[in-house]
């Protein structure tokens, strides 16, 4: 945990010193925001499939532990 704090402090200090020496802070923050948005949108499907797999795995374990399966009927809504 302390490593994350150290890295965060270093990044903030570099950005503040860059602003002091004429580097545009708003451009860097915009680039970081757009990059974070792109990574988030790209990882959405991967995380969705990952958590779906965990849910299926835990459901199978529950059925094996209890020994009973409850079936439900799916009806169409018109």
mmCIF file of the N, C-alpha and C atoms, coordinates in Angstrom:
data_MODEL
# 
_entry.id   MODEL 
# 
loop_
_atom_site.group_PDB 
_atom_site.id 
_atom_site.type_symbol 
_atom_site.label_atom_id 
_atom_site.label_alt_id 
_atom_site.label_comp_id 
_atom_site.label_asym_id 
_atom_site.label_entity_id 
_atom_site.label_seq_id 
_atom_site.pdbx_PDB_ins_code 
_atom_site.Cartn_x 
_atom_site.Cartn_y 
_atom_site.Cartn_z 
_atom_site.occupancy 
_atom_site.B_iso_or_equiv 
_atom_site.pdbx_formal_charge 
_atom_site.auth_seq_id 
_atom_site.auth_comp_id 
_atom_site.auth_asym_id 
_atom_site.auth_atom_id 
_atom_site.pdbx_PDB_model_num 
ATOM 1   N N  . UNK A 1 1  ? 0.826   -1.189  0.000   1.00 0.00 ? 1  UNK A N  1 
ATOM 2   C CA . UNK A 1 1  ? 0.000   0.000   0.000   1.00 0.00 ? 1  UNK A CA 1 
ATOM 3   C C  . UNK A 1 1  ? 0.868   1.249   0.000   1.00 0.00 ? 1  UNK A C  1 
ATOM 4   N N  . UNK A 1 2  ? 1.965   1.211   0.691   1.00 0.00 ? 2  UNK A N  1 
ATOM 5   C CA . UNK A 1 2  ? 2.823   2.390   0.753   1.00 0.00 ? 2  UNK A CA 1 
ATOM 6   C C  . UNK A 1 2  ? 3.464   2.680   -0.604  1.00 0.00 ? 2  UNK A C  1 
ATOM 7   N N  . UNK A 1 3  ? 3.640   1.648   -1.430  1.00 0.00 ? 3  UNK A N  1 
ATOM 8   C CA . UNK A 1 3  ? 4.206   1.849   -2.767  1.00 0.00 ? 3  UNK A CA 1 
ATOM 9   C C  . UNK A 1 3  ? 3.252   2.666   -3.631  1.00 0.00 ? 3  UNK A C  1 
ATOM 10  N N  . UNK A 1 4  ? 1.963   2.394   -3.529  1.00 0.00 ? 4  UNK A N  1 
ATOM 11  C CA . UNK A 1 4  ? 0.965   3.149   -4.290  1.00 0.00 ? 4  UNK A CA 1 
ATOM 12  C C  . UNK A 1 4  ? 0.961   4.607   -3.853  1.00 0.00 ? 4  UNK A C  1 
ATOM 13  N N  . UNK A 1 5  ? 1.065   4.827   -2.564  1.00 0.00 ? 5  UNK A N  1 
ATOM 14  C CA . UNK A 1 5  ? 1.081   6.202   -2.044  1.00 0.00 ? 5  UNK A CA 1 
ATOM 15  C C  . UNK A 1 5  ? 2.319   6.944   -2.536  1.00 0.00 ? 5  UNK A C  1 
ATOM 16  N N  . UNK A 1 6  ? 3.478   6.275   -2.528  1.00 0.00 ? 6  UNK A N  1 
ATOM 17  C CA . UNK A 1 6  ? 4.708   6.907   -3.011  1.00 0.00 ? 6  UNK A CA 1 
ATOM 18  C C  . UNK A 1 6  ? 4.600   7.272   -4.489  1.00 0.00 ? 6  UNK A C  1 
ATOM 19  N N  . UNK A 1 7  ? 4.079   6.352   -5.294  1.00 0.00 ? 7  UNK A N  1 
ATOM 20  C CA . UNK A 1 7  ? 3.931   6.620   -6.727  1.00 0.00 ? 7  UNK A CA 1 
ATOM 21  C C  . UNK A 1 7  ? 2.965   7.770   -6.960  1.00 0.00 ? 7  UNK A C  1 
ATOM 22  N N  . UNK A 1 8  ? 1.869   7.813   -6.207  1.00 0.00 ? 8  UNK A N  1 
ATOM 23  C CA . UNK A 1 8  ? 0.900   8.898   -6.343  1.00 0.00 ? 8  UNK A CA 1 
ATOM 24  C C  . UNK A 1 8  ? 1.526   10.240  -5.992  1.00 0.00 ? 8  UNK A C  1 
ATOM 25  N N  . UNK A 1 9  ? 2.286   10.285  -4.924  1.00 0.00 ? 9  UNK A N  1 
ATOM 26  C CA . UNK A 1 9  ? 2.945   11.532  -4.521  1.00 0.00 ? 9  UNK A CA 1 
ATOM 27  C C  . UNK A 1 9  ? 3.946   11.978  -5.583  1.00 0.00 ? 9  UNK A C  1 
ATOM 28  N N  . UNK A 1 10 ? 4.709   11.046  -6.138  1.00 0.00 ? 10 UNK A N  1 
ATOM 29  C CA . UNK A 1 10 ? 5.687   11.388  -7.175  1.00 0.00 ? 10 UNK A CA 1 
ATOM 30  C C  . UNK A 1 10 ? 4.992   11.936  -8.417  1.00 0.00 ? 10 UNK A C  1 
ATOM 31  N N  . UNK A 1 11 ? 3.894   11.299  -8.836  1.00 0.00 ? 11 UNK A N  1 
ATOM 32  C CA . UNK A 1 11 ? 3.164   11.771  -10.017 1.00 0.00 ? 11 UNK A CA 1 
ATOM 33  C C  . UNK A 1 11 ? 2.609   13.168  -9.784  1.00 0.00 ? 11 UNK A C  1 
ATOM 34  N N  . UNK A 1 12 ? 2.039   13.411  -8.623  1.00 0.00 ? 12 UNK A N  1 
ATOM 35  C CA . UNK A 1 12 ? 1.488   14.735  -8.313  1.00 0.00 ? 12 UNK A CA 1 
ATOM 36  C C  . UNK A 1 12 ? 2.594   15.783  -8.301  1.00 0.00 ? 12 UNK A C  1 
ATOM 37  N N  . UNK A 1 13 ? 3.735   15.463  -7.707  1.00 0.00 ? 13 UNK A N  1 
ATOM 38  C CA . UNK A 1 13 ? 4.849   16.414  -7.675  1.00 0.00 ? 13 UNK A CA 1 
ATOM 39  C C  . UNK A 1 13 ? 5.383   16.713  -9.072  1.00 0.00 ? 13 UNK A C  1 
ATOM 40  N N  . UNK A 1 14 ? 5.501   15.681  -9.905  1.00 0.00 ? 14 UNK A N  1 
ATOM 41  C CA . UNK A 1 14 ? 5.967   15.895  -11.280 1.00 0.00 ? 14 UNK A CA 1 
ATOM 42  C C  . UNK A 1 14 ? 4.989   16.788  -12.036 1.00 0.00 ? 14 UNK A C  1 
ATOM 43  N N  . UNK A 1 15 ? 3.691   16.566  -11.863 1.00 0.00 ? 15 UNK A N  1 
ATOM 44  C CA . UNK A 1 15 ? 2.698   17.402  -12.535 1.00 0.00 ? 15 UNK A CA 1 
ATOM 45  C C  . UNK A 1 15 ? 2.751   18.838  -12.036 1.00 0.00 ? 15 UNK A C  1 
ATOM 46  N N  . UNK A 1 16 ? 2.913   19.018  -10.739 1.00 0.00 ? 16 UNK A N  1 
ATOM 47  C CA . UNK A 1 16 ? 2.980   20.379  -10.195 1.00 0.00 ? 16 UNK A CA 1 
ATOM 48  C C  . UNK A 1 16 ? 4.244   21.109  -10.649 1.00 0.00 ? 16 UNK A C  1 
ATOM 49  N N  . UNK A 1 17 ? 5.385   20.422  -10.649 1.00 0.00 ? 17 UNK A N  1 
ATOM 50  C CA . UNK A 1 17 ? 6.612   21.048  -11.136 1.00 0.00 ? 17 UNK A CA 1 
ATOM 51  C C  . UNK A 1 17 ? 6.525   21.317  -12.639 1.00 0.00 ? 17 UNK A C  1 
ATOM 52  N N  . UNK A 1 18 ? 5.887   20.436  -13.379 1.00 0.00 ? 18 UNK A N  1 
ATOM 53  C CA . UNK A 1 18 ? 5.693   20.671  -14.809 1.00 0.00 ? 18 UNK A CA 1 
ATOM 54  C C  . UNK A 1 18 ? 4.854   21.905  -15.063 1.00 0.00 ? 18 UNK A C  1 
ATOM 55  N N  . UNK A 1 19 ? 3.820   22.096  -14.269 1.00 0.00 ? 19 UNK A N  1 
ATOM 56  C CA . UNK A 1 19 ? 2.977   23.288  -14.386 1.00 0.00 ? 19 UNK A CA 1 
ATOM 57  C C  . UNK A 1 19 ? 3.789   24.541  -14.051 1.00 0.00 ? 19 UNK A C  1 
ATOM 58  N N  . UNK A 1 20 ? 4.646   24.433  -13.075 1.00 0.00 ? 20 UNK A N  1 
ATOM 59  C CA . UNK A 1 20 ? 5.487   25.569  -12.680 1.00 0.00 ? 20 UNK A CA 1 
ATOM 60  C C  . UNK A 1 20 ? 6.457   25.967  -13.796 1.00 0.00 ? 20 UNK A C  1 
ATOM 61  N N  . UNK A 1 21 ? 6.946   24.991  -14.554 1.00 0.00 ? 21 UNK A N  1 
ATOM 62  C CA . UNK A 1 21 ? 7.914   25.265  -15.618 1.00 0.00 ? 21 UNK A CA 1 
ATOM 63  C C  . UNK A 1 21 ? 7.266   25.415  -16.992 1.00 0.00 ? 21 UNK A C  1 
ATOM 64  N N  . UNK A 1 22 ? 5.941   25.574  -17.049 1.00 0.00 ? 22 UNK A N  1 
ATOM 65  C CA . UNK A 1 22 ? 5.273   25.905  -18.304 1.00 0.00 ? 22 UNK A CA 1 
ATOM 66  C C  . UNK A 1 22 ? 4.627   24.748  -19.042 1.00 0.00 ? 22 UNK A C  1 
ATOM 67  N N  . UNK A 1 23 ? 4.626   23.565  -18.475 1.00 0.00 ? 23 UNK A N  1 
ATOM 68  C CA . UNK A 1 23 ? 3.964   22.438  -19.115 1.00 0.00 ? 23 UNK A CA 1 
ATOM 69  C C  . UNK A 1 23 ? 2.457   22.541  -18.883 1.00 0.00 ? 23 UNK A C  1 
ATOM 70  N N  . UNK A 1 24 ? 1.662   22.212  -19.897 1.00 0.00 ? 24 UNK A N  1 
ATOM 71  C CA . UNK A 1 24 ? 0.212   22.331  -19.775 1.00 0.00 ? 24 UNK A CA 1 
ATOM 72  C C  . UNK A 1 24 ? -0.350  21.150  -18.988 1.00 0.00 ? 24 UNK A C  1 
ATOM 73  N N  . UNK A 1 25 ? -0.877  21.426  -17.830 1.00 0.00 ? 25 UNK A N  1 
ATOM 74  C CA . UNK A 1 25 ? -1.445  20.386  -16.981 1.00 0.00 ? 25 UNK A CA 1 
ATOM 75  C C  . UNK A 1 25 ? -2.803  19.929  -17.510 1.00 0.00 ? 25 UNK A C  1 
ATOM 76  N N  . UNK A 1 26 ? -3.564  20.836  -18.088 1.00 0.00 ? 26 UNK A N  1 
ATOM 77  C CA . UNK A 1 26 ? -4.898  20.475  -18.582 1.00 0.00 ? 26 UNK A CA 1 
ATOM 78  C C  . UNK A 1 26 ? -4.809  19.498  -19.748 1.00 0.00 ? 26 UNK A C  1 
ATOM 79  N N  . UNK A 1 27 ? -3.809  19.634  -20.599 1.00 0.00 ? 27 UNK A N  1 
ATOM 80  C CA . UNK A 1 27 ? -3.629  18.694  -21.704 1.00 0.00 ? 27 UNK A CA 1 
ATOM 81  C C  . UNK A 1 27 ? -3.302  17.297  -21.216 1.00 0.00 ? 27 UNK A C  1 
ATOM 82  N N  . UNK A 1 28 ? -2.438  17.217  -20.214 1.00 0.00 ? 28 UNK A N  1 
ATOM 83  C CA . UNK A 1 28 ? -2.086  15.907  -19.660 1.00 0.00 ? 28 UNK A CA 1 
ATOM 84  C C  . UNK A 1 28 ? -3.278  15.243  -18.974 1.00 0.00 ? 28 UNK A C  1 
ATOM 85  N N  . UNK A 1 29 ? -4.047  16.030  -18.233 1.00 0.00 ? 29 UNK A N  1 
ATOM 86  C CA . UNK A 1 29 ? -5.214  15.470  -17.554 1.00 0.00 ? 29 UNK A CA 1 
ATOM 87  C C  . UNK A 1 29 ? -6.284  15.040  -18.552 1.00 0.00 ? 29 UNK A C  1 
ATOM 88  N N  . UNK A 1 30 ? -6.451  15.802  -19.639 1.00 0.00 ? 30 UNK A N  1 
ATOM 89  C CA . UNK A 1 30 ? -7.406  15.418  -20.679 1.00 0.00 ? 30 UNK A CA 1 
ATOM 90  C C  . UNK A 1 30 ? -6.983  14.117  -21.343 1.00 0.00 ? 30 UNK A C  1 
ATOM 91  N N  . UNK A 1 31 ? -5.701  14.015  -21.669 1.00 0.00 ? 31 UNK A N  1 
ATOM 92  C CA . UNK A 1 31 ? -5.180  12.794  -22.276 1.00 0.00 ? 31 UNK A CA 1 
ATOM 93  C C  . UNK A 1 31 ? -5.371  11.597  -21.343 1.00 0.00 ? 31 UNK A C  1 
ATOM 94  N N  . UNK A 1 32 ? -5.104  11.795  -20.059 1.00 0.00 ? 32 UNK A N  1 
ATOM 95  C CA . UNK A 1 32 ? -5.290  10.714  -19.087 1.00 0.00 ? 32 UNK A CA 1 
ATOM 96  C C  . UNK A 1 32 ? -6.746  10.320  -18.937 1.00 0.00 ? 32 UNK A C  1 
ATOM 97  N N  . UNK A 1 33 ? -7.640  11.297  -18.963 1.00 0.00 ? 33 UNK A N  1 
ATOM 98  C CA . UNK A 1 33 ? -9.068  10.998  -18.856 1.00 0.00 ? 33 UNK A CA 1 
ATOM 99  C C  . UNK A 1 33 ? -9.586  10.224  -20.049 1.00 0.00 ? 33 UNK A C  1 
ATOM 100 N N  . UNK A 1 34 ? -9.170  10.635  -21.246 1.00 0.00 ? 34 UNK A N  1 
ATOM 101 C CA . UNK A 1 34 ? -9.604  9.929   -22.456 1.00 0.00 ? 34 UNK A CA 1 
ATOM 102 C C  . UNK A 1 34 ? -9.006  8.528   -22.485 1.00 0.00 ? 34 UNK A C  1 
ATOM 103 N N  . UNK A 1 35 ? -7.755  8.404   -22.064 1.00 0.00 ? 35 UNK A N  1 
ATOM 104 C CA . UNK A 1 35 ? -7.126  7.081   -22.000 1.00 0.00 ? 35 UNK A CA 1 
ATOM 105 C C  . UNK A 1 35 ? -7.821  6.171   -20.998 1.00 0.00 ? 35 UNK A C  1 
ATOM 106 N N  . UNK A 1 36 ? -8.195  6.724   -19.848 1.00 0.00 ? 36 UNK A N  1 
ATOM 107 C CA . UNK A 1 36 ? -8.921  5.937   -18.847 1.00 0.00 ? 36 UNK A CA 1 
ATOM 108 C C  . UNK A 1 36 ? -10.285 5.504   -19.337 1.00 0.00 ? 36 UNK A C  1 
ATOM 109 N N  . UNK A 1 37 ? -10.955 6.380   -20.072 1.00 0.00 ? 37 UNK A N  1 
ATOM 110 C CA . UNK A 1 37 ? -12.257 6.036   -20.643 1.00 0.00 ? 37 UNK A CA 1 
ATOM 111 C C  . UNK A 1 37 ? -12.123 4.908   -21.661 1.00 0.00 ? 37 UNK A C  1 
ATOM 112 N N  . UNK A 1 38 ? -11.093 4.975   -22.497 1.00 0.00 ? 38 UNK A N  1 
ATOM 113 C CA . UNK A 1 38 ? -10.873 3.930   -23.496 1.00 0.00 ? 38 UNK A CA 1 
ATOM 114 C C  . UNK A 1 38 ? -10.566 2.586   -22.836 1.00 0.00 ? 38 UNK A C  1 
ATOM 115 N N  . UNK A 1 39 ? -9.739  2.596   -21.815 1.00 0.00 ? 39 UNK A N  1 
ATOM 116 C CA . UNK A 1 39 ? -9.411  1.350   -21.109 1.00 0.00 ? 39 UNK A CA 1 
ATOM 117 C C  . UNK A 1 39 ? -10.650 0.789   -20.417 1.00 0.00 ? 39 UNK A C  1 
ATOM 118 N N  . UNK A 1 40 ? -11.452 1.662   -19.825 1.00 0.00 ? 40 UNK A N  1 
ATOM 119 C CA . UNK A 1 40 ? -12.676 1.215   -19.162 1.00 0.00 ? 40 UNK A CA 1 
ATOM 120 C C  . UNK A 1 40 ? -13.672 0.591   -20.122 1.00 0.00 ? 40 UNK A C  1 
ATOM 121 N N  . UNK A 1 41 ? -13.834 1.217   -21.283 1.00 0.00 ? 41 UNK A N  1 
ATOM 122 C CA . UNK A 1 41 ? -14.770 0.669   -22.269 1.00 0.00 ? 41 UNK A CA 1 
ATOM 123 C C  . UNK A 1 41 ? -14.250 -0.636  -22.861 1.00 0.00 ? 41 UNK A C  1 
ATOM 124 N N  . UNK A 1 42 ? -12.938 -0.751  -23.025 1.00 0.00 ? 42 UNK A N  1 
ATOM 125 C CA . UNK A 1 42 ? -12.367 -1.983  -23.564 1.00 0.00 ? 42 UNK A CA 1 
ATOM 126 C C  . UNK A 1 42 ? -12.452 -3.121  -22.549 1.00 0.00 ? 42 UNK A C  1 
ATOM 127 N N  . UNK A 1 43 ? -12.316 -2.811  -21.277 1.00 0.00 ? 43 UNK A N  1 
ATOM 128 C CA . UNK A 1 43 ? -12.333 -3.846  -20.249 1.00 0.00 ? 43 UNK A CA 1 
ATOM 129 C C  . UNK A 1 43 ? -13.711 -4.234  -19.761 1.00 0.00 ? 43 UNK A C  1 
ATOM 130 N N  . UNK A 1 44 ? -14.739 -3.522  -20.214 1.00 0.00 ? 44 UNK A N  1 
ATOM 131 C CA . UNK A 1 44 ? -16.107 -3.774  -19.746 1.00 0.00 ? 44 UNK A CA 1 
ATOM 132 C C  . UNK A 1 44 ? -16.549 -5.200  -20.051 1.00 0.00 ? 44 UNK A C  1 
ATOM 133 N N  . UNK A 1 45 ? -16.354 -5.646  -21.291 1.00 0.00 ? 45 UNK A N  1 
ATOM 134 C CA . UNK A 1 45 ? -16.791 -6.989  -21.668 1.00 0.00 ? 45 UNK A CA 1 
ATOM 135 C C  . UNK A 1 45 ? -15.968 -8.067  -20.977 1.00 0.00 ? 45 UNK A C  1 
ATOM 136 N N  . UNK A 1 46 ? -14.692 -7.821  -20.815 1.00 0.00 ? 46 UNK A N  1 
ATOM 137 C CA . UNK A 1 46 ? -13.833 -8.801  -20.144 1.00 0.00 ? 46 UNK A CA 1 
ATOM 138 C C  . UNK A 1 46 ? -14.274 -8.985  -18.695 1.00 0.00 ? 46 UNK A C  1 
ATOM 139 N N  . UNK A 1 47 ? -14.510 -7.884  -17.996 1.00 0.00 ? 47 UNK A N  1 
ATOM 140 C CA . UNK A 1 47 ? -14.952 -7.977  -16.600 1.00 0.00 ? 47 UNK A CA 1 
ATOM 141 C C  . UNK A 1 47 ? -16.338 -8.595  -16.490 1.00 0.00 ? 47 UNK A C  1 
ATOM 142 N N  . UNK A 1 48 ? -17.206 -8.287  -17.446 1.00 0.00 ? 48 UNK A N  1 
ATOM 143 C CA . UNK A 1 48 ? -18.545 -8.873  -17.436 1.00 0.00 ? 48 UNK A CA 1 
ATOM 144 C C  . UNK A 1 48 ? -18.470 -10.390 -17.569 1.00 0.00 ? 48 UNK A C  1 
ATOM 145 N N  . UNK A 1 49 ? -17.668 -10.869 -18.509 1.00 0.00 ? 49 UNK A N  1 
ATOM 146 C CA . UNK A 1 49 ? -17.518 -12.313 -18.689 1.00 0.00 ? 49 UNK A CA 1 
ATOM 147 C C  . UNK A 1 49 ? -16.853 -12.964 -17.478 1.00 0.00 ? 49 UNK A C  1 
ATOM 148 N N  . UNK A 1 50 ? -15.903 -12.284 -16.877 1.00 0.00 ? 50 UNK A N  1 
ATOM 149 C CA . UNK A 1 50 ? -15.215 -12.819 -15.707 1.00 0.00 ? 50 UNK A CA 1 
ATOM 150 C C  . UNK A 1 50 ? -16.182 -13.024 -14.546 1.00 0.00 ? 50 UNK A C  1 
ATOM 151 N N  . UNK A 1 51 ? -16.986 -11.996 -14.244 1.00 0.00 ? 51 UNK A N  1 
ATOM 152 C CA . UNK A 1 51 ? -17.915 -12.116 -13.125 1.00 0.00 ? 51 UNK A CA 1 
ATOM 153 C C  . UNK A 1 51 ? -19.067 -13.067 -13.443 1.00 0.00 ? 51 UNK A C  1 
ATOM 154 N N  . UNK A 1 52 ? -19.451 -13.179 -14.712 1.00 0.00 ? 52 UNK A N  1 
ATOM 155 C CA . UNK A 1 52 ? -20.459 -14.169 -15.086 1.00 0.00 ? 52 UNK A CA 1 
ATOM 156 C C  . UNK A 1 52 ? -19.939 -15.579 -14.851 1.00 0.00 ? 52 UNK A C  1 
ATOM 157 N N  . UNK A 1 53 ? -18.677 -15.808 -15.179 1.00 0.00 ? 53 UNK A N  1 
ATOM 158 C CA . UNK A 1 53 ? -18.071 -17.111 -14.931 1.00 0.00 ? 53 UNK A CA 1 
ATOM 159 C C  . UNK A 1 53 ? -18.007 -17.442 -13.454 1.00 0.00 ? 53 UNK A C  1 
ATOM 160 N N  . UNK A 1 54 ? -17.704 -16.448 -12.632 1.00 0.00 ? 54 UNK A N  1 
ATOM 161 C CA . UNK A 1 54 ? -17.685 -16.664 -11.182 1.00 0.00 ? 54 UNK A CA 1 
ATOM 162 C C  . UNK A 1 54 ? -19.080 -17.029 -10.685 1.00 0.00 ? 54 UNK A C  1 
ATOM 163 N N  . UNK A 1 55 ? -20.102 -16.342 -11.191 1.00 0.00 ? 55 UNK A N  1 
ATOM 164 C CA . UNK A 1 55 ? -21.477 -16.647 -10.772 1.00 0.00 ? 55 UNK A CA 1 
ATOM 165 C C  . UNK A 1 55 ? -21.875 -18.062 -11.188 1.00 0.00 ? 55 UNK A C  1 
ATOM 166 N N  . UNK A 1 56 ? -21.534 -18.461 -12.413 1.00 0.00 ? 56 UNK A N  1 
ATOM 167 C CA . UNK A 1 56 ? -21.860 -19.819 -12.855 1.00 0.00 ? 56 UNK A CA 1 
ATOM 168 C C  . UNK A 1 56 ? -21.127 -20.858 -12.015 1.00 0.00 ? 56 UNK A C  1 
ATOM 169 N N  . UNK A 1 57 ? -19.871 -20.611 -11.729 1.00 0.00 ? 57 UNK A N  1 
ATOM 170 C CA . UNK A 1 57 ? -19.080 -21.545 -10.932 1.00 0.00 ? 57 UNK A CA 1 
ATOM 171 C C  . UNK A 1 57 ? -19.654 -21.675 -9.525  1.00 0.00 ? 57 UNK A C  1 
ATOM 172 N N  . UNK A 1 58 ? -20.041 -20.569 -8.914  1.00 0.00 ? 58 UNK A N  1 
ATOM 173 C CA . UNK A 1 58 ? -20.592 -20.638 -7.561  1.00 0.00 ? 58 UNK A CA 1 
ATOM 174 C C  . UNK A 1 58 ? -21.959 -21.305 -7.556  1.00 0.00 ? 58 UNK A C  1 
ATOM 175 N N  . UNK A 1 59 ? -22.733 -21.141 -8.618  1.00 0.00 ? 59 UNK A N  1 
ATOM 176 C CA . UNK A 1 59 ? -24.035 -21.805 -8.710  1.00 0.00 ? 59 UNK A CA 1 
ATOM 177 C C  . UNK A 1 59 ? -23.855 -23.316 -8.807  1.00 0.00 ? 59 UNK A C  1 
ATOM 178 N N  . UNK A 1 60 ? -22.888 -23.757 -9.602  1.00 0.00 ? 60 UNK A N  1 
ATOM 179 C CA . UNK A 1 60 ? -22.623 -25.192 -9.727  1.00 0.00 ? 60 UNK A CA 1 
ATOM 180 C C  . UNK A 1 60 ? -22.176 -25.751 -8.385  1.00 0.00 ? 60 UNK A C  1 
ATOM 181 N N  . UNK A 1 61 ? -21.334 -25.034 -7.663  1.00 0.00 ? 61 UNK A N  1 
ATOM 182 C CA . UNK A 1 61 ? -20.902 -25.502 -6.347  1.00 0.00 ? 61 UNK A CA 1 
ATOM 183 C C  . UNK A 1 61 ? -22.072 -25.595 -5.382  1.00 0.00 ? 61 UNK A C  1 
ATOM 184 N N  . UNK A 1 62 ? -23.009 -24.658 -5.456  1.00 0.00 ? 62 UNK A N  1 
ATOM 185 C CA . UNK A 1 62 ? -24.174 -24.681 -4.581  1.00 0.00 ? 62 UNK A CA 1 
ATOM 186 C C  . UNK A 1 62 ? -25.060 -25.879 -4.897  1.00 0.00 ? 62 UNK A C  1 
ATOM 187 N N  . UNK A 1 63 ? -25.250 -26.166 -6.171  1.00 0.00 ? 63 UNK A N  1 
ATOM 188 C CA . UNK A 1 63 ? -26.074 -27.314 -6.558  1.00 0.00 ? 63 UNK A CA 1 
ATOM 189 C C  . UNK A 1 63 ? -25.406 -28.604 -6.105  1.00 0.00 ? 63 UNK A C  1 
ATOM 190 N N  . UNK A 1 64 ? -24.097 -28.711 -6.256  1.00 0.00 ? 64 UNK A N  1 
ATOM 191 C CA . UNK A 1 64 ? -23.397 -29.920 -5.828  1.00 0.00 ? 64 UNK A CA 1 
ATOM 192 C C  . UNK A 1 64 ? -23.443 -30.077 -4.309  1.00 0.00 ? 64 UNK A C  1 
ATOM 193 N N  . UNK A 1 65 ? -23.389 -28.985 -3.572  1.00 0.00 ? 65 UNK A N  1 
ATOM 194 C CA . UNK A 1 65 ? -23.389 -29.055 -2.113  1.00 0.00 ? 65 UNK A CA 1 
ATOM 195 C C  . UNK A 1 65 ? -24.758 -29.444 -1.572  1.00 0.00 ? 65 UNK A C  1 
ATOM 196 N N  . UNK A 1 66 ? -25.825 -28.914 -2.161  1.00 0.00 ? 66 UNK A N  1 
ATOM 197 C CA . UNK A 1 66 ? -27.162 -29.203 -1.649  1.00 0.00 ? 66 UNK A CA 1 
ATOM 198 C C  . UNK A 1 66 ? -27.731 -30.482 -2.231  1.00 0.00 ? 66 UNK A C  1 
ATOM 199 N N  . UNK A 1 67 ? -27.296 -30.855 -3.416  1.00 0.00 ? 67 UNK A N  1 
ATOM 200 C CA . UNK A 1 67 ? -27.784 -32.076 -4.033  1.00 0.00 ? 67 UNK A CA 1 
ATOM 201 C C  . UNK A 1 67 ? -29.141 -31.938 -4.687  1.00 0.00 ? 67 UNK A C  1 
ATOM 202 N N  . UNK A 1 68 ? -29.692 -30.755 -4.742  1.00 0.00 ? 68 UNK A N  1 
ATOM 203 C CA . UNK A 1 68 ? -30.997 -30.578 -5.371  1.00 0.00 ? 68 UNK A CA 1 
ATOM 204 C C  . UNK A 1 68 ? -30.918 -29.476 -6.420  1.00 0.00 ? 68 UNK A C  1 
ATOM 205 N N  . UNK A 1 69 ? -31.707 -29.666 -7.452  1.00 0.00 ? 69 UNK A N  1 
ATOM 206 C CA . UNK A 1 69 ? -31.773 -28.684 -8.534  1.00 0.00 ? 69 UNK A CA 1 
ATOM 207 C C  . UNK A 1 69 ? -33.209 -28.220 -8.642  1.00 0.00 ? 69 UNK A C  1 
ATOM 208 N N  . UNK A 1 70 ? -33.410 -26.940 -8.654  1.00 0.00 ? 70 UNK A N  1 
ATOM 209 C CA . UNK A 1 70 ? -34.746 -26.370 -8.805  1.00 0.00 ? 70 UNK A CA 1 
ATOM 210 C C  . UNK A 1 70 ? -34.867 -25.792 -10.203 1.00 0.00 ? 70 UNK A C  1 
ATOM 211 N N  . UNK A 1 71 ? -35.814 -26.305 -10.966 1.00 0.00 ? 71 UNK A N  1 
ATOM 212 C CA . UNK A 1 71 ? -36.008 -25.811 -12.325 1.00 0.00 ? 71 UNK A CA 1 
ATOM 213 C C  . UNK A 1 71 ? -37.138 -24.799 -12.336 1.00 0.00 ? 71 UNK A C  1 
ATOM 214 N N  . UNK A 1 72 ? -36.968 -23.811 -13.154 1.00 0.00 ? 72 UNK A N  1 
ATOM 215 C CA . UNK A 1 72 ? -38.022 -22.818 -13.326 1.00 0.00 ? 72 UNK A CA 1 
ATOM 216 C C  . UNK A 1 72 ? -38.397 -22.761 -14.792 1.00 0.00 ? 72 UNK A C  1 
ATOM 217 N N  . UNK A 1 73 ? -39.645 -22.435 -15.040 1.00 0.00 ? 73 UNK A N  1 
ATOM 218 C CA . UNK A 1 73 ? -40.104 -22.305 -16.415 1.00 0.00 ? 73 UNK A CA 1 
ATOM 219 C C  . UNK A 1 73 ? -39.977 -20.855 -16.840 1.00 0.00 ? 73 UNK A C  1 
ATOM 220 N N  . UNK A 1 74 ? -39.528 -20.673 -18.061 1.00 0.00 ? 74 UNK A N  1 
ATOM 221 C CA . UNK A 1 74 ? -39.398 -19.330 -18.610 1.00 0.00 ? 74 UNK A CA 1 
ATOM 222 C C  . UNK A 1 74 ? -40.570 -19.103 -19.554 1.00 0.00 ? 74 UNK A C  1 
ATOM 223 N N  . UNK A 1 75 ? -41.312 -18.064 -19.304 1.00 0.00 ? 75 UNK A N  1 
ATOM 224 C CA . UNK A 1 75 ? -42.449 -17.754 -20.174 1.00 0.00 ? 75 UNK A CA 1 
ATOM 225 C C  . UNK A 1 75 ? -42.177 -16.456 -20.907 1.00 0.00 ? 75 UNK A C  1 
ATOM 226 N N  . UNK A 1 76 ? -42.811 -16.316 -22.059 1.00 0.00 ? 76 UNK A N  1 
ATOM 227 C CA . UNK A 1 76 ? -42.642 -15.113 -22.860 1.00 0.00 ? 76 UNK A CA 1 
ATOM 228 C C  . UNK A 1 76 ? -43.651 -14.067 -22.425 1.00 0.00 ? 76 UNK A C  1 
ATOM 229 N N  . UNK A 1 77 ? -43.201 -12.846 -22.355 1.00 0.00 ? 77 UNK A N  1 
ATOM 230 C CA . UNK A 1 77 ? -44.085 -11.740 -22.022 1.00 0.00 ? 77 UNK A CA 1 
ATOM 231 C C  . UNK A 1 77 ? -44.558 -11.120 -23.321 1.00 0.00 ? 77 UNK A C  1 
ATOM 232 N N  . UNK A 1 78 ? -45.887 -11.005 -23.461 1.00 0.00 ? 78 UNK A N  1 
ATOM 233 C CA . UNK A 1 78 ? -46.429 -10.447 -24.705 1.00 0.00 ? 78 UNK A CA 1 
ATOM 234 C C  . UNK A 1 78 ? -47.009 -9.087  -24.476 1.00 0.00 ? 78 UNK A C  1 
# 
